[in-house]
Amino acid sequence: MEHQHKEVQSKYTLALNKYNTHLHDDEVQAKVDNLIGKYLDGNNNLEVKKLLFHCIDLTSLKCTDSEESVMRFTEKVNEFVDKYPDLDNVAAICVYPNMAEIVSDSLEADNVKIACVTGGFPSSQTFMEVKVAETAMAIHTGAEEIDIVMPIGKFLCGDYEGMCDEISELKDICGEKPLKVILETGALMTSSNIKKASILSMYSGADFIKTSTGKEAISATPEAALVMCEAIKEYYKETGRKVGFKAAGNIDSVKKAIAYYTIVKEVLGEEWLNNNLFRIGASRLANQLLSEITGEETKLF
């Protein structure tokens, strides 16, 4: 049995060995500072802000959410269509799985997806059977995209097989629907861990890799984004498969959003600058972006 376990582990080790996972945090920091210092100001323009708005997963994940509040939340996305006919709407509405049906029944805006967090969000600490059932039920009631948290405890203790099996099983349930895997980068502590978790998540079928839940003390950081985008680029070169990047957690200013845009643009290039491959999970950001795009204080969302 132990021999078998080692063999399985070596399968994942072999996958990781194709990539440089020995990173130095100070070098990552220097690279981020250089990129943002060089390109951020040039990206601070109207077209970029419009694109960023179109890449938002407009999120309501509060313990106070109710059917009424989620219905009102969805109505605002519908209202946007009439108020701003010349602008592209948000990419998706992201809610808890028990709210998928309400969004599905209320959403009238075209080209806005329904995303749900499942799999024991935000800790991922529950029975696999519960994760499977929750994901399947979310899809059955209207979810078109699924966001899960990878089993971080398994990853940190080196159980790569357990981690990858969970992601693969949930991807099987999603079928063609996109699966976003949240790494919770603040809990991973090092750039090397973020790189390894990125590779293993993509290897297991993730369609997007996402920084954070927004529920931990450390949320999205430009440093984590850089490591993840470099992992996506290397994985694409190795496999030919394009995986998306989602920044989420504490992205509460337009400047922060432009910083993530800058990293995606400089590391992954123009091909990733669309809402099929780039998302931002946010709630407060939408109004700020809209205010800057229209030139007047806006509180639609």
N, C-alpha and C positions, 0 to 999 in steps of 0.2 A: 504493500500500500504506500509506504514511504517512498519507494523507488518511483511509483506511478506519480505521486505528488510532485517529486522533483522534476520528472519529465514534463509535467504540465507547466510547472513554474518556468522551466527553461524555454517553453514555447513563448511565453510572455517576455522573458528576458531576451530571447532572440529578436522579438519584435522591437523591443526598446533599443537593442544594440545597433539597430540601423540608423539611430538618431543620436545627436549629441545631447545627452541629458545631464552632463556635468557642467552646470552653469554657475557663474559667480554673481551674487546679488548686486555687488557694487558695479560690475560691468554692465549689467542690465539697466541699473539706475542711470549710469552715464549715457547709455545709448538712448534711453527715453528722454533724458534732459536735452540731448543733442537734437533729436528729431523734433521735439516740441518747440525748442528754442528756434530752430531753423524754419519750420513750416507752419506753425500754428497761426500766426498772424495772416499769412497768405490764404488760409482756409476760412478766415472769419468773414464770410460774405453771404449774400442772400441765397445763392443757389445751394450752397452747402447746408444752410439752415433749413431750406425746404426739403432737401434730401433727408436730413436728420429727423425732421418731423415725420416723414413718410416711413422711416425705419423704426418708429417707436412701437413697442408693445405696451400699450396703455394699461396700467396695472392697478387692480384693486385687490389686495390680499390682506385684509384687516379682520380681526376677530369680530368687529362690529358690522361686517358686511351682512346685508339681509337681501331678500328677494327684491324689496322695494328700492334699496340703495343701488343695487347692481342694475336694476331696470333703468333708474335715472341716469346712471353712469353710461349705459349703452345708448340711451336717448341722446346724450350729448354728442356721441359719435355720429348718430343719424343727423342731428342738427347741423353738424359741421358741413355736410354736403350742400345744404341750402345757403348757409352763411358764407362759405368760401368755395364757390364752384370752380375757381381757377387753381385751387391747391389740391395736391394729393393728400388723401386721408392718412391716418395712422396705419401701421401694418397689421396690428392685431389688438384684440382686447384680451387681457390675461387675468383669469379669475380662478378661484378654488373650484374643484371638480363638481361640487354640488350645485354650482351656479351656471354650469354650461348650458343647461336647458333654458334658463331665463334669458341668457344672452342670445341663444339661438332663436328664441321666440320673438325677441325685441329688436334684433339687429336688422336694419334695412339697408345700411350703407354697403355699396359694392366693394369687393376686393379688400375687405377687412376680415381677417381670420379670427377664429375663436381659439384661444390658447388656454390650456389648463395646467396647473401644477399638480402632479400626482406622485405616487410612490412614497407616501409618508413625508411629504414636504413639511417643514424645511430641514428636518434632521435625517430623513431617510432611515430612521430607526423603527422599523416595524416588520412584521412577517412578510415574506416574499408573496405569499398568497394574497395578502391585503394589498400589496403594491400592484399585483397583477389585476385584481378585481377593481381597484380604484381607477386604474388606467383604462381598462376595458369599459367600465361604466361611464367614464368621462367621454370617451369616444362615442359610445352608444347614444349619449344624450346631447351630442353636438360639438364636442371638441375636435378641432381640425389640426391642432398642434399640441404636443405634450412637452412640458418642462419637468424634468426629474432631477433630484440631487443624487450624485453618485454615492455609493456607500463608502464614505470617507474613512470610517474606522477600519474597514477591510483593507483599503488601499494603504493606510499608514502602518498597518501591521504586516504588510507584505503579502496579503492574500489576494494577489492579482487575479487568480482564477475566479474566486468568489465575486470580486468586483465586476469583472468582465462578463461573467455569466448572467449577473443581474441585469446589466445594461442590455445585453443581447436579447434576453427574454422579453424585456419591456419593448425593445425595438420590434421584435416579432409581432407583438400585439398592435403596435402602431401601423405596421405594414408600410404603405406608401406615405403615411402622414409623418411630417417631420418630428423627430425626437431631439429635444435640446437637453444636453446633459450639463448640469451645474456642478462646477468643480469645488465651489466654496473656497476660493483661493486663499482667503484670509486664514483658514484653518490648516492649509497645507504648508504654510510658513516659509518655504524656500522656493526659489525659481526652479531648481532641479525637480522638486516634487510637482510643481505646476506643469512642467514640461512632460514628465512621465505620465501624470494623470490625463493630460491632453491627448497624448499618443494612445494610451490604453482605451480611453473613451471613444476615440475615432475608430480604433481597431475593432471595437465592439459594436459599431454601427451608429454612433452619434451622427446626426445630420448637422447639428450645431454644437459648439462647446460654449458655455456661458460662465461668466466669472463667479457670480454670487447670488445668494437668495435675498440679500438686503436685510436679513434677520440676525446677522452676526456683527460683532464689534467692528471688524475690518471687512469692508465691502470691496467693490471694484477698485482697482488701482491701475494706473497706466503701465506700471511695471509688469503686472500679471497679464495685462492685455498684450503687451509686446511679446512675452514668452509664448502665449497662446497663439498669437498670429504667426509667429515664426514656426511653431509646431504645425499649424495648418498648412503653411507654405511647403514645409519639408514633406509632410504627409501627402500632399497633392503631387509633389515631384515623384515620390516613391510609388504611389498607387493610381494616380490619375483621377482621384475622387476629390471633388471640392466640398469642403465642410465649412459651414457658416460660423461666424463669431458673434456672440451677444455679450454686451457689457450691461451689467445690472447691479443695482445697489448703490444708493447715495449719489446718483448722477443728478444733482439738483441745480446745476447751472449750465448755461449755454456753453460757457468756456470749457467746462469738463467734457461736454458732449463733443465739442470740436476737437479736443485732445484725442478722444478715441477714434474719431473720423480720421485724424491725421495719422495715427498709428496704422489703422487698416489700410489707408491709401498708400503709405510709404512701404509697408511690409508686404501687403498682398496685392496691391495695385488696383487699377480701375475696375477690373472684373468683379471685385468684391463690393463695389460701391453701389449696392442696390438692396432692396429689402428681402431678396431671396437668400442673401448670404451675409447680411449685416443687420443686426437689430440692437436696439437700446431698450432695456427694461426701465420704465420710469412712470411716475405719476405727476410730479410737480413740473417736470421739464416741458411738457406739452404746452402749457400756458405761456411759459417764458419764451419758447421758440416762436409761438404764434404771435406774441406781442412784438418780438423783434422783426418778424417777417412782415407784419402788417403796419408796423410803426405806431401802433396804439396799444395801450394797456388792455390786455384781454384775459378774461377769466371764464372761458367757455367750459373747461374741464374741471 
